[in-house]
Amino acid sequence: MAVYFSIILVIITVLTGIVWFTDKFYLAPQRKLKASAAQLSAKESCAAELTPQALATLTEPSPLVDTAVQIFPVIAFVLILRSFLYEPFQIPSGSMMPTLLDGDFILVNKFNYGLKDPVLRHKFIENGLPEHGDVVVFKYPQDPKVDFIKRVIGLPGDRIIYRNKSLYIKRACQESDTKCPDFEQIQQNLVGKYVGPDAELGMNEFESKMLNKSHQVLNDRQTLPRVAHYFPQAGTAADEFLVPAKHYFVMGDNRDNSLDGRFWGFVPEQNLVGEAVAIWMSFDFDRSEDSILPQWLPSGVRFDRIGEII
């Protein structure tokens, strides 16, 4: 839906921009000339001079032109802001709990990973790439019309192992490395039983320290690993992933309730939308079964989450 909205926004901007340009440099001058000619004609015929109201009527644009002229700057500003700087997204599921909750509305920085045109998504300015631990929004590789949000676990060339609910990363060897890195187990320190929103029996919260960055993750001790359903890759073990060039490996922070790269593979660089940076609004959509209000209406605002940096 975001793709269609971008196309509609571009079309409206172009159409109103054409009207704005035409009015400013042709229609408005023509109306002024017409008003001046009418005023001069009235003087030459010794008729009563045109009233200010009559002159204003002659110089006013049509309602359609006036509407286009008024909304063009607003639409153009929204297009620039949404396409190149920040775009709002809603979190539709619990796959990124406890970092992000169902009902969170986030801002996504679209400048950090380079600028792309809003329709064809061709990158025309390079401006950095994702790093380990970034929370990114991307086009789902199996259905690019759908936006996903996950955490970057592996960069191009990295080897990832997710075994017995533990994460191991072997970073790609860089030219500056005197010795290629070996597998590093990512520390997971138990915080305790998860008791936050949407908590379920068996959920434990951990602090994950991944390559000098820390964030919270959830593991459900009652859920068995689904290794048989992992993305198959030639030359690797069933629970091992080798990230191809210009691709990224992502996982949800809710490790046992996330449809992520373990099951469908890797995110191509061109599918990246931007980096999630902050929560600007958060609604609680949970309702009791006897509520007379529809489920899609929020039952309250989570004020404590507004402004939280991701």
C-alpha positions in Angstrom: 0.0 0.0 0.0 2.9 2.4 0.7 4.0 2.0 -3.0 0.6 3.0 -4.3 0.4 5.9 -1.9 3.8 7.1 -3.1 2.7 6.9 -6.7 -0.5 8.8 -5.9 1.4 11.4 -4.0 3.8 12.0 -6.9 1.0 12.3 -9.4 -0.9 14.8 -7.3 2.3 16.8 -6.7 3.1 16.9 -10.4 -0.5 17.9 -11.4 -0.8 20.6 -8.8 2.7 21.8 -9.6 1.8 22.2 -13.3 -1.3 24.2 -12.3 0.8 26.3 -9.9 3.5 27.0 -12.5 0.9 27.8 -15.2 -1.0 30.1 -12.9 2.0 32.0 -11.7 3.6 32.6 -15.0 0.6 32.7 -17.4 -2.9 32.7 -16.0 -2.3 35.3 -13.2 -0.7 37.8 -15.5 -3.5 37.3 -18.0 -6.1 38.0 -15.4 -4.3 41.2 -14.4 -4.2 42.3 -18.0 -7.9 41.6 -18.4 -8.7 43.6 -15.3 -6.5 46.5 -16.5 -8.2 46.4 -19.9 -11.7 46.4 -18.3 -10.8 49.4 -16.1 -9.3 51.3 -19.0 -12.4 50.5 -21.1 -14.6 51.9 -18.4 -12.7 55.1 -18.2 -12.8 55.6 -22.0 -16.5 55.1 -22.2 -17.1 57.5 -19.3 -18.8 54.7 -17.4 -18.4 54.3 -13.7 -15.1 53.0 -12.5 -14.9 49.3 -11.6 -15.3 48.7 -7.9 -12.6 47.0 -5.9 -14.9 44.0 -5.6 -15.3 43.8 -9.4 -11.5 44.1 -9.9 -10.9 41.4 -7.4 -13.4 39.1 -9.2 -11.5 39.6 -12.5 -8.1 38.8 -10.9 -9.3 35.8 -8.9 -8.5 32.3 -10.2 -11.2 29.6 -10.7 -11.9 27.4 -7.6 -10.1 24.5 -9.2 -7.0 26.5 -10.0 -7.1 28.2 -6.5 -7.3 24.8 -4.8 -4.4 23.4 -6.7 -2.3 26.5 -6.0 -3.1 26.4 -2.3 -2.3 22.7 -1.8 0.8 22.3 -4.0 3.3 23.7 -1.5 1.8 21.4 1.2 1.8 18.3 -1.0 5.3 19.0 -2.3 6.6 19.4 1.3 5.0 16.1 2.3 6.4 14.3 -0.7 10.0 15.6 0.0 9.7 14.8 3.8 8.2 11.3 3.2 10.4 10.3 0.3 13.8 11.6 1.4 13.8 12.3 5.1 11.3 10.6 7.4 8.3 8.3 6.8 5.8 7.1 9.5 5.1 3.4 9.8 2.8 1.4 12.1 4.0 -1.8 13.8 1.4 -4.4 12.9 2.6 -7.4 15.0 4.6 -8.5 18.0 7.6 -9.8 16.1 9.9 -7.0 17.5 8.8 -7.2 21.1 9.9 -6.0 23.5 11.6 -3.2 21.5 8.5 -2.4 19.5 4.9 -3.3 20.3 1.8 -3.9 18.2 0.3 -0.4 17.9 3.5 1.6 17.9 3.9 4.2 15.3 7.5 4.9 14.3 9.5 7.3 12.3 11.9 5.8 9.7 15.0 7.7 8.6 15.2 7.3 4.8 18.4 9.4 4.5 20.8 7.1 6.3 20.9 4.4 3.7 21.0 6.7 0.6 18.3 8.5 -1.3 15.9 6.7 -3.7 13.3 8.1 -6.0 9.8 7.5 -4.5 8.4 5.5 -7.4 11.0 3.2 -9.0 13.2 3.3 -5.8 16.4 3.7 -7.8 19.2 5.0 -5.5 20.7 8.3 -6.8 22.7 9.3 -3.7 24.9 6.9 -1.6 24.9 7.8 2.1 25.8 4.8 4.2 24.6 1.2 4.8 23.1 -0.7 7.7 25.3 -1.8 10.6 24.9 -4.7 13.0 22.0 -4.1 15.4 20.2 -1.5 13.2 16.4 -1.8 13.2 15.4 -1.5 9.6 12.2 -1.3 7.5 12.4 -3.1 4.2 10.3 -4.5 1.4 9.5 -8.2 2.1 11.5 -10.1 -0.5 8.7 -12.6 -1.2 6.1 -9.8 -1.6 7.7 -6.3 -2.1 4.3 -4.7 -1.6 4.5 -5.5 2.1 6.8 -3.6 4.5 8.6 -5.6 7.2 10.7 -4.4 10.2 13.5 -6.5 11.8 16.9 -6.1 13.3 20.0 -6.5 11.2 22.0 -9.5 12.4 24.3 -10.2 9.4 26.1 -8.0 6.9 27.3 -9.1 3.5 29.9 -11.9 3.9 28.9 -12.7 7.5 28.2 -16.2 8.7 25.3 -16.6 11.1 24.5 -19.6 13.3 21.3 -19.7 15.4 21.5 -22.8 17.4 19.7 -23.8 20.6 18.4 -20.2 20.8 21.9 -18.8 20.9 23.3 -16.6 18.2 26.8 -16.8 16.7 28.3 -14.3 14.2 31.4 -14.7 12.2 32.0 -11.3 10.6 33.2 -11.0 7.0 37.0 -10.6 6.8 38.0 -7.0 5.9 41.1 -5.8 4.1 42.3 -4.1 7.3 42.1 -7.4 9.3 45.4 -9.0 10.0 43.4 -12.1 11.0 39.9 -13.0 9.9 37.4 -13.0 12.9 36.2 -16.3 14.2 32.6 -17.1 15.3 31.6 -14.9 18.3 28.8 -16.0 20.5 26.4 -13.1 21.2 26.0 -12.6 25.0 22.4 -13.0 26.3 22.0 -12.1 29.9 18.7 -13.2 31.5 16.7 -10.2 32.7 13.8 -12.3 34.0 10.3 -13.3 33.1 8.8 -11.0 30.5 5.8 -9.2 32.1 5.2 -6.4 29.6 2.4 -5.9 27.1 1.3 -9.1 25.2 3.2 -11.3 27.6 2.7 -15.0 27.2 3.5 -18.0 29.5 7.1 -19.1 29.1 8.5 -15.8 27.7 11.8 -14.7 29.1 13.5 -11.4 28.5 17.3 -11.2 27.8 19.7 -8.4 27.3 21.6 -9.2 24.1 25.0 -7.5 23.7 25.7 -7.7 19.9 29.0 -6.3 18.7 29.2 -3.4 21.1 25.4 -2.7 20.9 22.8 -3.9 23.4 19.1 -4.5 23.0 16.3 -6.6 24.6 15.1 -9.9 23.1 12.5 -12.5 24.0 12.8 -16.3 24.0 9.9 -18.6 24.8 11.2 -21.7 26.6 8.0 -23.6 25.6 8.7 -23.2 21.9 11.0 -25.6 20.2 13.4 -24.5 17.5 11.9 -24.9 14.0 15.2 -25.7 12.2 13.4 -28.0 9.7 11.7 -24.9 8.4 14.8 -22.7 8.1 15.8 -21.3 4.7 18.0 -23.9 3.0 21.3 -22.8 1.6 23.8 -24.9 -0.2 27.2 -25.4 1.6 25.9 -24.5 5.1 24.4 -26.4 8.0 20.7 -26.3 8.6 21.0 -23.6 11.2 23.7 -21.6 9.5 23.4 -18.7 7.0 26.1 -17.2 4.8 25.0 -13.6 3.8 25.5 -13.0 0.1 27.0 -9.8 -1.3 24.6 -6.8 -1.2 22.2 -8.7 1.1 21.4 -8.6 4.8 20.3 -11.2 7.3 17.6 -10.0 9.7 15.8 -11.4 12.7 12.9 -10.2 15.0 13.7 -9.5 18.7 10.8 -11.8 19.6 12.9 -14.8 18.5 10.2 -17.5 18.8 7.5 -15.4 17.1 9.0 -13.8 14.1 8.8 -14.6 10.4 12.3 -13.5 9.5 15.4 -14.3 7.6 15.7 -17.7 9.2 12.7 -18.8 7.2 12.9 -16.9 3.9 16.5 -15.9 3.4 18.1 -12.5 2.9 17.1 -8.9 2.3 18.5 -7.4 -0.9 20.1 -4.0 -0.5 17.6 -2.4 -2.9 14.7 -3.5 -0.7 15.9 -1.4 2.2 13.5 1.5 3.1 15.2 3.1 6.0 16.3 2.9 9.7 13.7 3.0 12.4 14.7 5.7 14.8 11.9 6.7 17.2 8.4 6.1 18.4 6.1 9.1 17.8 2.8 7.5 19.0 1.7 4.3 20.6 -1.8 2.9 20.9 -3.0 -0.1 22.9 -5.5 -2.1 20.7 -6.2 -4.9 23.3 -9.9 -5.1 24.2 -11.9 -7.3 26.4 -14.3 -9.8 24.8 -17.3 -8.0 26.1 -16.2 -4.6 24.7 -18.8 -3.0 22.4 -16.1 -1.1 20.5 -14.5 -2.6 17.3 -11.2 -4.2 17.7 -9.4 -1.8 15.4 -10.1 1.2 17.7 -7.4 1.9 20.2 -8.4 1.5 23.9 -5.8 3.9 25.1 -2.5 5.7 24.4 0.8 4.4 25.7 2.2 7.9 26.7 5.3 6.4 28.2 6.4 5.1 24.8 6.0 8.4 22.9 9.4 9.8 21.9 11.3 6.6 22.8 14.5 6.2 20.7 14.8 2.9 19.0 
